[in-house]
Amino acid sequence: MRGFFASSFGSALLGGLVVAIFGAIAISAGWVDAKSERTTTVTTPVSAPVDAKESGDTNIVNEIYRNDGQGVAFIEATEPAEESSSPLSPFGEEEESGGGGIATGSGFLIDTEGHIVTNNHVVEGATKVEVKLGSSDVSHTAEVVGTDPATDVALLKVDVPADQQHPLSLGDSSKVQVGDPVVAIGNPFGLDRTVTSGIVSALQRQIQAPNGFSISHVIQTDAAINPGNSGGPLIDTSGSVIGINSQIQTGGSNGNVGIGFAVPINTAREVVQQIEQHGEVKHAFLGISGGSVTPAVAKALKLPVEKGVLVNEVVKDGPADKAGIEGGDTEATIEGAKVTLGGDIIIEMEGKPVASMEEVINLVNSAKPGDKVEMTVLRGDNEKKTFTVTLGVRPKSAE
């Protein structure tokens, strides 16, 4: 019950979550704690596949590092002194007001035109971004082509001769399986060209971005990821990038405890395409906040179903509001958390049963603005109603 009412309802239904430059986000039971922390990583795409079945004494991690290391970028982002809107760093530590400084992170080349992918939180608000590629000590001023805070993805461009570029190949994150070996390359704590290895620990996680939305289909890994790794690549045994290392769960410390999160490369690929084609990224928006209904929640609130999504609030004049979806009208405090009861209970979307808020988030995140979604809800005394919602464009912030 406490987990249900403490969940970030707004972020659950609105969209994707961004990672901060030097922090990690703490996640419990698939939900992102708004007080959690984040991390930053730098990596590069693979230029040539590595045969994981190759015989002999060849070390696969070594092979991946030698093939992909030159495609990983070390990023330094200069932050203005006046840019200290938050008194806390991504790790929850006090920051010096008005101090400015340089944030470091990672990234990776995706083509021979100088395009580099990294996390949005690595370069957000920076007045200047400089990049070093691979083992080179030469710094290149990078142009920020575009960013997407909702997925924590940014696209940079550097002017470097093609023969000095070693882009990494992009894999298919939908084919990743739990237990798959993975390698991370980046610059933890400013220690450039660092490689770590591990496995895919879990799939289908959700993490929260600074703008309050949620990123879906996130890959969890136990490969060591620390501050400075943000933006770097998570690589499979074929040498292809399957994710962008973005956040860690710290468990109260500032370092790695074996739980890291990577934005799936399929998500990043779509974002980059939109940036290149339109100069901006648009995400679908439903406009509600709510929480998952479980047997315990249903019993405590005397709900008619044990699965579904209880709508807490509906954004005024948002897509759901215009379609007729209703939020709660009764204020209550349960286990210290303030909630609004009496709203619709979503039981189906697109003709399929809905068991949790995560399912609703995933469906909205996979849709496009303008798409129509059929939703079936229970209202009042078990009255079943069906609405067609035309998804809108997600605002810049969930607040």
Order of alpha helices (4+ residues) and beta strands (2+ residues): alpha-alpha-beta-beta-alpha-beta-beta-beta-alpha-beta-beta-beta-beta-beta-beta-beta-beta-beta-beta-alpha-beta-beta-alpha-beta-alpha-beta-beta-beta-beta-alpha-beta-beta-beta
